[in-house]
């Protein structure tokens, strides 16, 4: 999951070196935290959060194939 989020985020931003994804696993879910350059946050979130929702949908679909619960936080 971590690699999937990195690939998507790096393709959206102008400073791909600043993209960092951290993964922390709990008992029942995995939390992915996406951190990008402050100038690129708007590009990852999109108008009215549409791009963020799309990224979360892709991650949830990939996680459901593995019977996992994944949450994506964008910072």
mmCIF file of the N, C-alpha and C atoms, coordinates in Angstrom:
data_MODEL
# 
_entry.id   MODEL 
# 
loop_
_atom_site.group_PDB 
_atom_site.id 
_atom_site.type_symbol 
_atom_site.label_atom_id 
_atom_site.label_alt_id 
_atom_site.label_comp_id 
_atom_site.label_asym_id 
_atom_site.label_entity_id 
_atom_site.label_seq_id 
_atom_site.pdbx_PDB_ins_code 
_atom_site.Cartn_x 
_atom_site.Cartn_y 
_atom_site.Cartn_z 
_atom_site.occupancy 
_atom_site.B_iso_or_equiv 
_atom_site.pdbx_formal_charge 
_atom_site.auth_seq_id 
_atom_site.auth_comp_id 
_atom_site.auth_asym_id 
_atom_site.auth_atom_id 
_atom_site.pdbx_PDB_model_num 
ATOM 1   N N  . UNK A 1 1  ? 0.815   -1.191 0.000   1.00 0.00 ? 1  UNK A N  1 
ATOM 2   C CA . UNK A 1 1  ? 0.000   0.000  0.000   1.00 0.00 ? 1  UNK A CA 1 
ATOM 3   C C  . UNK A 1 1  ? 0.866   1.265  0.000   1.00 0.00 ? 1  UNK A C  1 
ATOM 4   N N  . UNK A 1 2  ? 1.925   1.216  0.774   1.00 0.00 ? 2  UNK A N  1 
ATOM 5   C CA . UNK A 1 2  ? 2.796   2.379  0.904   1.00 0.00 ? 2  UNK A CA 1 
ATOM 6   C C  . UNK A 1 2  ? 3.368   2.781  -0.450  1.00 0.00 ? 2  UNK A C  1 
ATOM 7   N N  . UNK A 1 3  ? 3.807   1.798  -1.220  1.00 0.00 ? 3  UNK A N  1 
ATOM 8   C CA . UNK A 1 3  ? 4.388   2.082  -2.530  1.00 0.00 ? 3  UNK A CA 1 
ATOM 9   C C  . UNK A 1 3  ? 3.351   2.652  -3.488  1.00 0.00 ? 3  UNK A C  1 
ATOM 10  N N  . UNK A 1 4  ? 2.125   2.164  -3.408  1.00 0.00 ? 4  UNK A N  1 
ATOM 11  C CA . UNK A 1 4  ? 1.050   2.656  -4.265  1.00 0.00 ? 4  UNK A CA 1 
ATOM 12  C C  . UNK A 1 4  ? 0.790   4.136  -4.022  1.00 0.00 ? 4  UNK A C  1 
ATOM 13  N N  . UNK A 1 5  ? 0.715   4.520  -2.761  1.00 0.00 ? 5  UNK A N  1 
ATOM 14  C CA . UNK A 1 5  ? 0.474   5.927  -2.413  1.00 0.00 ? 5  UNK A CA 1 
ATOM 15  C C  . UNK A 1 5  ? 1.644   6.794  -2.851  1.00 0.00 ? 5  UNK A C  1 
ATOM 16  N N  . UNK A 1 6  ? 2.872   6.293  -2.690  1.00 0.00 ? 6  UNK A N  1 
ATOM 17  C CA . UNK A 1 6  ? 4.049   7.058  -3.116  1.00 0.00 ? 6  UNK A CA 1 
ATOM 18  C C  . UNK A 1 6  ? 4.034   7.319  -4.613  1.00 0.00 ? 6  UNK A C  1 
ATOM 19  N N  . UNK A 1 7  ? 3.724   6.315  -5.398  1.00 0.00 ? 7  UNK A N  1 
ATOM 20  C CA . UNK A 1 7  ? 3.705   6.466  -6.860  1.00 0.00 ? 7  UNK A CA 1 
ATOM 21  C C  . UNK A 1 7  ? 2.650   7.476  -7.288  1.00 0.00 ? 7  UNK A C  1 
ATOM 22  N N  . UNK A 1 8  ? 1.474   7.386  -6.710  1.00 0.00 ? 8  UNK A N  1 
ATOM 23  C CA . UNK A 1 8  ? 0.401   8.315  -7.062  1.00 0.00 ? 8  UNK A CA 1 
ATOM 24  C C  . UNK A 1 8  ? 0.773   9.742  -6.674  1.00 0.00 ? 8  UNK A C  1 
ATOM 25  N N  . UNK A 1 9  ? 1.270   9.923  -5.451  1.00 0.00 ? 9  UNK A N  1 
ATOM 26  C CA . UNK A 1 9  ? 1.597   11.262 -4.967  1.00 0.00 ? 9  UNK A CA 1 
ATOM 27  C C  . UNK A 1 9  ? 2.757   11.872 -5.752  1.00 0.00 ? 9  UNK A C  1 
ATOM 28  N N  . UNK A 1 10 ? 3.776   11.089 -6.056  1.00 0.00 ? 10 UNK A N  1 
ATOM 29  C CA . UNK A 1 10 ? 4.922   11.614 -6.807  1.00 0.00 ? 10 UNK A CA 1 
ATOM 30  C C  . UNK A 1 10 ? 4.530   12.074 -8.203  1.00 0.00 ? 10 UNK A C  1 
ATOM 31  N N  . UNK A 1 11 ? 3.524   11.445 -8.787  1.00 0.00 ? 11 UNK A N  1 
ATOM 32  C CA . UNK A 1 11 ? 3.091   11.849 -10.121 1.00 0.00 ? 11 UNK A CA 1 
ATOM 33  C C  . UNK A 1 11 ? 2.281   13.145 -10.100 1.00 0.00 ? 11 UNK A C  1 
ATOM 34  N N  . UNK A 1 12 ? 1.770   13.534 -8.942  1.00 0.00 ? 12 UNK A N  1 
ATOM 35  C CA . UNK A 1 12 ? 0.931   14.725 -8.840  1.00 0.00 ? 12 UNK A CA 1 
ATOM 36  C C  . UNK A 1 12 ? 1.698   15.994 -8.484  1.00 0.00 ? 12 UNK A C  1 
ATOM 37  N N  . UNK A 1 13 ? 2.779   15.881 -7.741  1.00 0.00 ? 13 UNK A N  1 
ATOM 38  C CA . UNK A 1 13 ? 3.453   17.046 -7.180  1.00 0.00 ? 13 UNK A CA 1 
ATOM 39  C C  . UNK A 1 13 ? 4.596   17.536 -8.062  1.00 0.00 ? 13 UNK A C  1 
ATOM 40  N N  . UNK A 1 14 ? 5.041   18.772 -7.803  1.00 0.00 ? 14 UNK A N  1 
ATOM 41  C CA . UNK A 1 14 ? 6.169   19.327 -8.547  1.00 0.00 ? 14 UNK A CA 1 
ATOM 42  C C  . UNK A 1 14 ? 7.500   19.011 -7.875  1.00 0.00 ? 14 UNK A C  1 
ATOM 43  N N  . UNK A 1 15 ? 7.473   18.656 -6.592  1.00 0.00 ? 15 UNK A N  1 
ATOM 44  C CA . UNK A 1 15 ? 8.681   18.303 -5.853  1.00 0.00 ? 15 UNK A CA 1 
ATOM 45  C C  . UNK A 1 15 ? 8.544   16.865 -5.343  1.00 0.00 ? 15 UNK A C  1 
ATOM 46  N N  . UNK A 1 16 ? 8.775   15.862 -6.210  1.00 0.00 ? 16 UNK A N  1 
ATOM 47  C CA . UNK A 1 16 ? 8.555   14.470 -5.792  1.00 0.00 ? 16 UNK A CA 1 
ATOM 48  C C  . UNK A 1 16 ? 9.521   13.966 -4.723  1.00 0.00 ? 16 UNK A C  1 
ATOM 49  N N  . UNK A 1 17 ? 10.657  14.647 -4.548  1.00 0.00 ? 17 UNK A N  1 
ATOM 50  C CA . UNK A 1 17 ? 11.606  14.216 -3.524  1.00 0.00 ? 17 UNK A CA 1 
ATOM 51  C C  . UNK A 1 17 ? 11.068  14.458 -2.116  1.00 0.00 ? 17 UNK A C  1 
ATOM 52  N N  . UNK A 1 18 ? 10.123  15.366 -1.970  1.00 0.00 ? 18 UNK A N  1 
ATOM 53  C CA . UNK A 1 18 ? 9.577   15.705 -0.654  1.00 0.00 ? 18 UNK A CA 1 
ATOM 54  C C  . UNK A 1 18 ? 8.436   14.782 -0.224  1.00 0.00 ? 18 UNK A C  1 
ATOM 55  N N  . UNK A 1 19 ? 8.043   13.856 -1.077  1.00 0.00 ? 19 UNK A N  1 
ATOM 56  C CA . UNK A 1 19 ? 6.938   12.956 -0.746  1.00 0.00 ? 19 UNK A CA 1 
ATOM 57  C C  . UNK A 1 19 ? 7.431   11.884 0.223   1.00 0.00 ? 19 UNK A C  1 
ATOM 58  N N  . UNK A 1 20 ? 6.752   11.796 1.371   1.00 0.00 ? 20 UNK A N  1 
ATOM 59  C CA . UNK A 1 20 ? 7.096   10.800 2.390   1.00 0.00 ? 20 UNK A CA 1 
ATOM 60  C C  . UNK A 1 20 ? 5.811   10.105 2.820   1.00 0.00 ? 20 UNK A C  1 
ATOM 61  N N  . UNK A 1 21 ? 5.842   8.780  2.805   1.00 0.00 ? 21 UNK A N  1 
ATOM 62  C CA . UNK A 1 21 ? 4.694   8.003  3.270   1.00 0.00 ? 21 UNK A CA 1 
ATOM 63  C C  . UNK A 1 21 ? 5.169   7.132  4.427   1.00 0.00 ? 21 UNK A C  1 
ATOM 64  N N  . UNK A 1 22 ? 4.518   7.307  5.573   1.00 0.00 ? 22 UNK A N  1 
ATOM 65  C CA . UNK A 1 22 ? 4.838   6.480  6.732   1.00 0.00 ? 22 UNK A CA 1 
ATOM 66  C C  . UNK A 1 22 ? 3.666   5.552  7.009   1.00 0.00 ? 22 UNK A C  1 
ATOM 67  N N  . UNK A 1 23 ? 4.001   4.347  7.405   1.00 0.00 ? 23 UNK A N  1 
ATOM 68  C CA . UNK A 1 23 ? 2.986   3.326  7.620   1.00 0.00 ? 23 UNK A CA 1 
ATOM 69  C C  . UNK A 1 23 ? 3.056   2.860  9.065   1.00 0.00 ? 23 UNK A C  1 
ATOM 70  N N  . UNK A 1 24 ? 1.922   2.897  9.737   1.00 0.00 ? 24 UNK A N  1 
ATOM 71  C CA . UNK A 1 24 ? 1.861   2.383  11.106  1.00 0.00 ? 24 UNK A CA 1 
ATOM 72  C C  . UNK A 1 24 ? 0.692   1.413  11.189  1.00 0.00 ? 24 UNK A C  1 
ATOM 73  N N  . UNK A 1 25 ? 0.988   0.236  11.699  1.00 0.00 ? 25 UNK A N  1 
ATOM 74  C CA . UNK A 1 25 ? -0.029  -0.804 11.754  1.00 0.00 ? 25 UNK A CA 1 
ATOM 75  C C  . UNK A 1 25 ? -0.559  -0.951 13.161  1.00 0.00 ? 25 UNK A C  1 
ATOM 76  N N  . UNK A 1 26 ? -1.871  -0.969 13.248  1.00 0.00 ? 26 UNK A N  1 
ATOM 77  C CA . UNK A 1 26 ? -2.539  -1.216 14.521  1.00 0.00 ? 26 UNK A CA 1 
ATOM 78  C C  . UNK A 1 26 ? -3.063  -2.637 14.538  1.00 0.00 ? 26 UNK A C  1 
ATOM 79  N N  . UNK A 1 27 ? -3.916  -2.925 15.498  1.00 0.00 ? 27 UNK A N  1 
ATOM 80  C CA . UNK A 1 27 ? -4.479  -4.272 15.604  1.00 0.00 ? 27 UNK A CA 1 
ATOM 81  C C  . UNK A 1 27 ? -5.444  -4.580 14.466  1.00 0.00 ? 27 UNK A C  1 
ATOM 82  N N  . UNK A 1 28 ? -6.274  -3.600 14.131  1.00 0.00 ? 28 UNK A N  1 
ATOM 83  C CA . UNK A 1 28 ? -7.310  -3.876 13.134  1.00 0.00 ? 28 UNK A CA 1 
ATOM 84  C C  . UNK A 1 28 ? -7.218  -3.017 11.879  1.00 0.00 ? 28 UNK A C  1 
ATOM 85  N N  . UNK A 1 29 ? -6.292  -2.060 11.827  1.00 0.00 ? 29 UNK A N  1 
ATOM 86  C CA . UNK A 1 29 ? -6.171  -1.241 10.637  1.00 0.00 ? 29 UNK A CA 1 
ATOM 87  C C  . UNK A 1 29 ? -4.750  -0.707 10.469  1.00 0.00 ? 29 UNK A C  1 
ATOM 88  N N  . UNK A 1 30 ? -4.452  -0.308 9.249   1.00 0.00 ? 30 UNK A N  1 
ATOM 89  C CA . UNK A 1 30 ? -3.165  0.293  8.922   1.00 0.00 ? 30 UNK A CA 1 
ATOM 90  C C  . UNK A 1 30 ? -3.400  1.757  8.598   1.00 0.00 ? 30 UNK A C  1 
ATOM 91  N N  . UNK A 1 31 ? -2.565  2.629  9.138   1.00 0.00 ? 31 UNK A N  1 
ATOM 92  C CA . UNK A 1 31 ? -2.683  4.059  8.885   1.00 0.00 ? 31 UNK A CA 1 
ATOM 93  C C  . UNK A 1 31 ? -1.490  4.495  8.043   1.00 0.00 ? 31 UNK A C  1 
ATOM 94  N N  . UNK A 1 32 ? -1.784  5.093  6.889   1.00 0.00 ? 32 UNK A N  1 
ATOM 95  C CA . UNK A 1 32 ? -0.755  5.646  6.021   1.00 0.00 ? 32 UNK A CA 1 
ATOM 96  C C  . UNK A 1 32 ? -0.808  7.159  6.142   1.00 0.00 ? 32 UNK A C  1 
ATOM 97  N N  . UNK A 1 33 ? 0.341   7.772  6.411   1.00 0.00 ? 33 UNK A N  1 
ATOM 98  C CA . UNK A 1 33 ? 0.414   9.226  6.500   1.00 0.00 ? 33 UNK A CA 1 
ATOM 99  C C  . UNK A 1 33 ? 1.227   9.735  5.318   1.00 0.00 ? 33 UNK A C  1 
ATOM 100 N N  . UNK A 1 34 ? 0.612   10.549 4.489   1.00 0.00 ? 34 UNK A N  1 
ATOM 101 C CA . UNK A 1 34 ? 1.259   11.129 3.318   1.00 0.00 ? 34 UNK A CA 1 
ATOM 102 C C  . UNK A 1 34 ? 1.664   12.556 3.638   1.00 0.00 ? 34 UNK A C  1 
ATOM 103 N N  . UNK A 1 35 ? 2.948   12.831 3.534   1.00 0.00 ? 35 UNK A N  1 
ATOM 104 C CA . UNK A 1 35 ? 3.466   14.170 3.777   1.00 0.00 ? 35 UNK A CA 1 
ATOM 105 C C  . UNK A 1 35 ? 4.117   14.670 2.493   1.00 0.00 ? 35 UNK A C  1 
ATOM 106 N N  . UNK A 1 36 ? 3.724   15.863 2.061   1.00 0.00 ? 36 UNK A N  1 
ATOM 107 C CA . UNK A 1 36 ? 4.288   16.463 0.852   1.00 0.00 ? 36 UNK A CA 1 
ATOM 108 C C  . UNK A 1 36 ? 4.778   17.871 1.172   1.00 0.00 ? 36 UNK A C  1 
ATOM 109 N N  . UNK A 1 37 ? 5.468   18.468 0.219   1.00 0.00 ? 37 UNK A N  1 
ATOM 110 C CA . UNK A 1 37 ? 5.934   19.848 0.352   1.00 0.00 ? 37 UNK A CA 1 
ATOM 111 C C  . UNK A 1 37 ? 4.715   20.752 0.564   1.00 0.00 ? 37 UNK A C  1 
ATOM 112 N N  . UNK A 1 38 ? 4.808   21.749 1.437   1.00 0.00 ? 38 UNK A N  1 
ATOM 113 C CA . UNK A 1 38 ? 3.649   22.626 1.674   1.00 0.00 ? 38 UNK A CA 1 
ATOM 114 C C  . UNK A 1 38 ? 3.101   23.287 0.409   1.00 0.00 ? 38 UNK A C  1 
ATOM 115 N N  . UNK A 1 39 ? 3.937   23.520 -0.579  1.00 0.00 ? 39 UNK A N  1 
ATOM 116 C CA . UNK A 1 39 ? 3.468   24.123 -1.823  1.00 0.00 ? 39 UNK A CA 1 
ATOM 117 C C  . UNK A 1 39 ? 2.650   23.140 -2.661  1.00 0.00 ? 39 UNK A C  1 
ATOM 118 N N  . UNK A 1 40 ? 2.793   21.844 -2.404  1.00 0.00 ? 40 UNK A N  1 
ATOM 119 C CA . UNK A 1 40 ? 2.116   20.819 -3.200  1.00 0.00 ? 40 UNK A CA 1 
ATOM 120 C C  . UNK A 1 40 ? 0.884   20.225 -2.532  1.00 0.00 ? 40 UNK A C  1 
ATOM 121 N N  . UNK A 1 41 ? 0.558   20.683 -1.341  1.00 0.00 ? 41 UNK A N  1 
ATOM 122 C CA . UNK A 1 41 ? -0.585  20.104 -0.625  1.00 0.00 ? 41 UNK A CA 1 
ATOM 123 C C  . UNK A 1 41 ? -1.877  20.279 -1.416  1.00 0.00 ? 41 UNK A C  1 
ATOM 124 N N  . UNK A 1 42 ? -2.060  21.444 -2.014  1.00 0.00 ? 42 UNK A N  1 
ATOM 125 C CA . UNK A 1 42 ? -3.271  21.695 -2.801  1.00 0.00 ? 42 UNK A CA 1 
ATOM 126 C C  . UNK A 1 42 ? -3.395  20.780 -4.000  1.00 0.00 ? 42 UNK A C  1 
ATOM 127 N N  . UNK A 1 43 ? -2.279  20.409 -4.585  1.00 0.00 ? 43 UNK A N  1 
ATOM 128 C CA . UNK A 1 43 ? -2.306  19.508 -5.742  1.00 0.00 ? 43 UNK A CA 1 
ATOM 129 C C  . UNK A 1 43 ? -2.717  18.099 -5.341  1.00 0.00 ? 43 UNK A C  1 
ATOM 130 N N  . UNK A 1 44 ? -2.346  17.688 -4.151  1.00 0.00 ? 44 UNK A N  1 
ATOM 131 C CA . UNK A 1 44 ? -2.693  16.345 -3.686  1.00 0.00 ? 44 UNK A CA 1 
ATOM 132 C C  . UNK A 1 44 ? -4.142  16.296 -3.207  1.00 0.00 ? 44 UNK A C  1 
ATOM 133 N N  . UNK A 1 45 ? -4.619  17.385 -2.619  1.00 0.00 ? 45 UNK A N  1 
ATOM 134 C CA . UNK A 1 45 ? -5.995  17.408 -2.123  1.00 0.00 ? 45 UNK A CA 1 
ATOM 135 C C  . UNK A 1 45 ? -6.977  17.691 -3.258  1.00 0.00 ? 45 UNK A C  1 
ATOM 136 N N  . UNK A 1 46 ? -6.666  18.642 -4.125  1.00 0.00 ? 46 UNK A N  1 
ATOM 137 C CA . UNK A 1 46 ? -7.539  18.960 -5.251  1.00 0.00 ? 46 UNK A CA 1 
ATOM 138 C C  . UNK A 1 46 ? -8.712  19.829 -4.855  1.00 0.00 ? 46 UNK A C  1 
ATOM 139 N N  . UNK A 1 47 ? -9.436  20.285 -5.859  1.00 0.00 ? 47 UNK A N  1 
ATOM 140 C CA . UNK A 1 47 ? -10.611 21.119 -5.603  1.00 0.00 ? 47 UNK A CA 1 
ATOM 141 C C  . UNK A 1 47 ? -11.670 20.296 -4.885  1.00 0.00 ? 47 UNK A C  1 
ATOM 142 N N  . UNK A 1 48 ? -12.141 20.850 -3.778  1.00 0.00 ? 48 UNK A N  1 
ATOM 143 C CA . UNK A 1 48 ? -13.158 20.221 -2.935  1.00 0.00 ? 48 UNK A CA 1 
ATOM 144 C C  . UNK A 1 48 ? -12.755 18.814 -2.496  1.00 0.00 ? 48 UNK A C  1 
ATOM 145 N N  . UNK A 1 49 ? -11.446 18.534 -2.463  1.00 0.00 ? 49 UNK A N  1 
ATOM 146 C CA . UNK A 1 49 ? -10.956 17.249 -1.984  1.00 0.00 ? 49 UNK A CA 1 
ATOM 147 C C  . UNK A 1 49 ? -11.151 16.088 -2.926  1.00 0.00 ? 49 UNK A C  1 
ATOM 148 N N  . UNK A 1 50 ? -11.390 16.375 -4.195  1.00 0.00 ? 50 UNK A N  1 
ATOM 149 C CA . UNK A 1 50 ? -11.693 15.299 -5.143  1.00 0.00 ? 50 UNK A CA 1 
ATOM 150 C C  . UNK A 1 50 ? -10.512 14.363 -5.370  1.00 0.00 ? 50 UNK A C  1 
ATOM 151 N N  . UNK A 1 51 ? -9.310  14.907 -5.486  1.00 0.00 ? 51 UNK A N  1 
ATOM 152 C CA . UNK A 1 51 ? -8.146  14.054 -5.724  1.00 0.00 ? 51 UNK A CA 1 
ATOM 153 C C  . UNK A 1 51 ? -7.851  13.216 -4.478  1.00 0.00 ? 51 UNK A C  1 
ATOM 154 N N  . UNK A 1 52 ? -7.967  13.809 -3.303  1.00 0.00 ? 52 UNK A N  1 
ATOM 155 C CA . UNK A 1 52 ? -7.754  13.062 -2.061  1.00 0.00 ? 52 UNK A CA 1 
ATOM 156 C C  . UNK A 1 52 ? -8.760  11.917 -1.944  1.00 0.00 ? 52 UNK A C  1 
ATOM 157 N N  . UNK A 1 53 ? -10.017 12.185 -2.288  1.00 0.00 ? 53 UNK A N  1 
ATOM 158 C CA . UNK A 1 53 ? -11.034 11.134 -2.244  1.00 0.00 ? 53 UNK A CA 1 
ATOM 159 C C  . UNK A 1 53 ? -10.715 10.022 -3.231  1.00 0.00 ? 53 UNK A C  1 
ATOM 160 N N  . UNK A 1 54 ? -10.222 10.390 -4.409  1.00 0.00 ? 54 UNK A N  1 
ATOM 161 C CA . UNK A 1 54 ? -9.879  9.387  -5.416  1.00 0.00 ? 54 UNK A CA 1 
ATOM 162 C C  . UNK A 1 54 ? -8.709  8.517  -4.953  1.00 0.00 ? 54 UNK A C  1 
ATOM 163 N N  . UNK A 1 55 ? -7.699  9.138  -4.337  1.00 0.00 ? 55 UNK A N  1 
ATOM 164 C CA . UNK A 1 55 ? -6.559  8.372  -3.830  1.00 0.00 ? 55 UNK A CA 1 
ATOM 165 C C  . UNK A 1 55 ? -7.020  7.418  -2.732  1.00 0.00 ? 55 UNK A C  1 
ATOM 166 N N  . UNK A 1 56 ? -7.875  7.912  -1.842  1.00 0.00 ? 56 UNK A N  1 
ATOM 167 C CA . UNK A 1 56 ? -8.386  7.053  -0.767  1.00 0.00 ? 56 UNK A CA 1 
ATOM 168 C C  . UNK A 1 56 ? -9.214  5.896  -1.327  1.00 0.00 ? 56 UNK A C  1 
ATOM 169 N N  . UNK A 1 57 ? -9.968  6.145  -2.385  1.00 0.00 ? 57 UNK A N  1 
ATOM 170 C CA . UNK A 1 57 ? -10.762 5.075  -2.993  1.00 0.00 ? 57 UNK A CA 1 
ATOM 171 C C  . UNK A 1 57 ? -9.875  3.989  -3.586  1.00 0.00 ? 57 UNK A C  1 
ATOM 172 N N  . UNK A 1 58 ? -8.807  4.396  -4.247  1.00 0.00 ? 58 UNK A N  1 
ATOM 173 C CA . UNK A 1 58 ? -7.878  3.425  -4.831  1.00 0.00 ? 58 UNK A CA 1 
ATOM 174 C C  . UNK A 1 58 ? -7.202  2.608  -3.734  1.00 0.00 ? 58 UNK A C  1 
ATOM 175 N N  . UNK A 1 59 ? -6.793  3.274  -2.665  1.00 0.00 ? 59 UNK A N  1 
ATOM 176 C CA . UNK A 1 59 ? -6.130  2.573  -1.561  1.00 0.00 ? 59 UNK A CA 1 
ATOM 177 C C  . UNK A 1 59 ? -7.090  1.602  -0.883  1.00 0.00 ? 59 UNK A C  1 
ATOM 178 N N  . UNK A 1 60 ? -8.320  2.019  -0.671  1.00 0.00 ? 60 UNK A N  1 
ATOM 179 C CA . UNK A 1 60 ? -9.300  1.124  -0.037  1.00 0.00 ? 60 UNK A CA 1 
ATOM 180 C C  . UNK A 1 60 ? -9.612  -0.074 -0.923  1.00 0.00 ? 60 UNK A C  1 
ATOM 181 N N  . UNK A 1 61 ? -9.673  0.139  -2.243  1.00 0.00 ? 61 UNK A N  1 
ATOM 182 C CA . UNK A 1 61 ? -9.931  -0.968 -3.155  1.00 0.00 ? 61 UNK A CA 1 
ATOM 183 C C  . UNK A 1 61 ? -8.773  -1.960 -3.133  1.00 0.00 ? 61 UNK A C  1 
ATOM 184 N N  . UNK A 1 62 ? -7.546  -1.454 -3.118  1.00 0.00 ? 62 UNK A N  1 
ATOM 185 C CA . UNK A 1 62 ? -6.384  -2.338 -3.052  1.00 0.00 ? 62 UNK A CA 1 
ATOM 186 C C  . UNK A 1 62 ? -6.333  -3.073 -1.718  1.00 0.00 ? 62 UNK A C  1 
ATOM 187 N N  . UNK A 1 63 ? -6.716  -2.394 -0.649  1.00 0.00 ? 63 UNK A N  1 
ATOM 188 C CA . UNK A 1 63 ? -6.701  -3.023 0.671   1.00 0.00 ? 63 UNK A CA 1 
ATOM 189 C C  . UNK A 1 63 ? -7.784  -4.088 0.807   1.00 0.00 ? 63 UNK A C  1 
ATOM 190 N N  . UNK A 1 64 ? -8.914  -3.873 0.172   1.00 0.00 ? 64 UNK A N  1 
ATOM 191 C CA . UNK A 1 64 ? -9.997  -4.844 0.282   1.00 0.00 ? 64 UNK A CA 1 
ATOM 192 C C  . UNK A 1 64 ? -9.642  -6.156 -0.411  1.00 0.00 ? 64 UNK A C  1 
ATOM 193 N N  . UNK A 1 65 ? -8.771  -6.093 -1.407  1.00 0.00 ? 65 UNK A N  1 
ATOM 194 C CA . UNK A 1 65 ? -8.323  -7.320 -2.059  1.00 0.00 ? 65 UNK A CA 1 
ATOM 195 C C  . UNK A 1 65 ? -7.513  -8.178 -1.104  1.00 0.00 ? 65 UNK A C  1 
ATOM 196 N N  . UNK A 1 66 ? -6.874  -7.542 -0.118  1.00 0.00 ? 66 UNK A N  1 
ATOM 197 C CA . UNK A 1 66 ? -6.061  -8.257 0.859   1.00 0.00 ? 66 UNK A CA 1 
ATOM 198 C C  . UNK A 1 66 ? -6.772  -8.394 2.203   1.00 0.00 ? 66 UNK A C  1 
ATOM 199 N N  . UNK A 1 67 ? -8.051  -8.059 2.247   1.00 0.00 ? 67 UNK A N  1 
ATOM 200 C CA . UNK A 1 67 ? -8.859  -8.107 3.471   1.00 0.00 ? 67 UNK A CA 1 
ATOM 201 C C  . UNK A 1 67 ? -8.234  -7.297 4.604   1.00 0.00 ? 67 UNK A C  1 
ATOM 202 N N  . UNK A 1 68 ? -7.813  -6.080 4.286   1.00 0.00 ? 68 UNK A N  1 
ATOM 203 C CA . UNK A 1 68 ? -7.237  -5.177 5.273   1.00 0.00 ? 68 UNK A CA 1 
ATOM 204 C C  . UNK A 1 68 ? -8.043  -3.892 5.306   1.00 0.00 ? 68 UNK A C  1 
ATOM 205 N N  . UNK A 1 69 ? -7.895  -3.136 6.380   1.00 0.00 ? 69 UNK A N  1 
ATOM 206 C CA . UNK A 1 69 ? -8.517  -1.821 6.485   1.00 0.00 ? 69 UNK A CA 1 
ATOM 207 C C  . UNK A 1 69 ? -7.394  -0.795 6.528   1.00 0.00 ? 69 UNK A C  1 
ATOM 208 N N  . UNK A 1 70 ? -7.424  0.135  5.592   1.00 0.00 ? 70 UNK A N  1 
ATOM 209 C CA . UNK A 1 70 ? -6.367  1.129  5.476   1.00 0.00 ? 70 UNK A CA 1 
ATOM 210 C C  . UNK A 1 70 ? -6.977  2.525  5.513   1.00 0.00 ? 70 UNK A C  1 
ATOM 211 N N  . UNK A 1 71 ? -6.342  3.421  6.284   1.00 0.00 ? 71 UNK A N  1 
ATOM 212 C CA . UNK A 1 71 ? -6.753  4.811  6.361   1.00 0.00 ? 71 UNK A CA 1 
ATOM 213 C C  . UNK A 1 71 ? -5.614  5.663  5.857   1.00 0.00 ? 71 UNK A C  1 
ATOM 214 N N  . UNK A 1 72 ? -5.921  6.682  5.039   1.00 0.00 ? 72 UNK A N  1 
ATOM 215 C CA . UNK A 1 72 ? -4.911  7.574  4.500   1.00 0.00 ? 72 UNK A CA 1 
ATOM 216 C C  . UNK A 1 72 ? -5.100  8.969  5.077   1.00 0.00 ? 72 UNK A C  1 
ATOM 217 N N  . UNK A 1 73 ? -4.046  9.484  5.714   1.00 0.00 ? 73 UNK A N  1 
ATOM 218 C CA . UNK A 1 73 ? -4.038  10.836 6.254   1.00 0.00 ? 73 UNK A CA 1 
ATOM 219 C C  . UNK A 1 73 ? -3.060  11.668 5.420   1.00 0.00 ? 73 UNK A C  1 
ATOM 220 N N  . UNK A 1 74 ? -3.512  12.827 4.973   1.00 0.00 ? 74 UNK A N  1 
ATOM 221 C CA . UNK A 1 74 ? -2.663  13.711 4.177   1.00 0.00 ? 74 UNK A CA 1 
ATOM 222 C C  . UNK A 1 74 ? -2.260  14.879 5.048   1.00 0.00 ? 74 UNK A C  1 
ATOM 223 N N  . UNK A 1 75 ? -0.949  15.105 5.140   1.00 0.00 ? 75 UNK A N  1 
ATOM 224 C CA . UNK A 1 75 ? -0.435  16.197 5.973   1.00 0.00 ? 75 UNK A CA 1 
ATOM 225 C C  . UNK A 1 75 ? 0.481   17.072 5.168   1.00 0.00 ? 75 UNK A C  1 
# 
